[in-house]
Amino acid sequence: MSQSETKPFDYIIHNVNIATVSEKYSDENNSYGIIEDGCIGVNGGIIGYLGAYDEELEADEYIDAEGQWLTPGLIDCHTHIVYGGNRANEFEMRLNGADYEEIAKAGGGILSTVKATREATEADLFRSAAKRLKSFMKEGVTTIEIKSGYGLDTDNEIKMLKVAKMLQQKFPVRVSSTFLGAHALPPEYRDSPDEYINLVCNEMMPKIAELGLAESVDAFCENIGFSYEQTEKIFNAAQEHGLSVKLHAEQLSDQSGAGLAADYKALSADHLEYLSEESIQKMAKSGTVAVLLPGAFYFLRETKLPPIEELRVAGVPIAIASDSNPGTSPAQSLLLMLNMACTLFRLTPLEALQGVTINAAKALKLDQQIGSLEIGKKAELALWDIDHPNQLSYQLGGSPLSKIFK
């Protein structure tokens, strides 16, 4: 906890309570890694001091936090915020008694979003996604993952990923981009899923990798999505192109997708309501993060809970994300997901906060840079007008955010 060699600091935040969410500052009596009445010094965007205030510390700017709380900037590690249109009409149809088949015949479902996304220009997609992104930023989000998956052809998948990169260029937020070509079957490949997988692996993925538009590759491994064998083919292609893998797994049934993801050292397996003990053990061994999505669980009125206690016992890191998307989780509040994780999944407030900080960073392979407050990590910080960090998962509505430092 010594001052960095470069002096003075660009800025020092003092008179602040710090929840580091770091094992280095945590013990059984201090599980949040709290430094009360602390001080943090930043130089060149890097944390150089963390500890008690020292009058000898020099800085170009001194910021009095007036006793507020500082945490790592929040991380939403699973979103689909770039898309055209919305599906509010389907929501109303469902509540009026329509079933999935009736909605599909009326032009609804994921293919309605594909149609709207294909028709939208880059500028259209940027404007709508920017509105959603601003909602997350107002709640302390400094890093967000954005998936493609509503283009389902080469040009439109690239269009979506370009918009994700544009968001990072225009806003003070870090964007991690994920290619989700295997999200659903496009209408033109309705009767030839293997041909579509060949397109994803042999045309889409090489172009996206060459353009540097994605860090990871994802797929929807499910009985209404893509098979275990098709998912494995996608993972092999991703490895050939040096891309990390993630997976939508075990949301509606147990397809052993999470275990397959772990075999390929996936960063994360997401949803996981129907996760098996065998796959849990594989995830624990590989370090694959379990990303839980309470918004989708709530919106779909799911009743089968993810195996939370089994994940805890196995030591699998648990992250929380919004799954912000037009069909199954039209959420624009990561703080609400914290509350849902606690009330629906029975996570503790500490686990929920870890789920949108250090464990979410692990799910994006960014935990060496962000996700906890430690000397040498990037200073992506959120300042809150709260009495304790547990208030972040307690409060329903409103944002107690005072300021983001990034």
ABEGO torsion letter per residue (X at the ends): XBBBABOBBABBBBGBBBBAGBAAABBAABAAGBBBGBBBBBBGGBBABBEBBBAABBBABBBBAGGBBBBBBBBBABBBABBBEBAAAAAAAAAAGBBAAAAAAAGBEAAAAAAAAAABBAAAAAAAAAAAAAAAAAAGBABBBBBBGAAGBAAAAAAAAAAAAAAAAABBBBBBBBBBABABBBAAAAABAAAAAAAAAAAAAAAAAAAGABABBBBBBBAABBBAAAAAAAAAAAAAAGBBBBBBBGAABBAGAAAAAAAAGBABBBGGAABBAAAAAAAAAAGBBBBBBAAAAAAAGBABBBBAAAAAAAGBBBBBBAGBBAAABBBABAAAAAAAAAAAAGBBAAAAAAAABAAAAAAAGAAAABGBBBBGBBBBBBBBBBABAAAAAABBEEBABABBBX
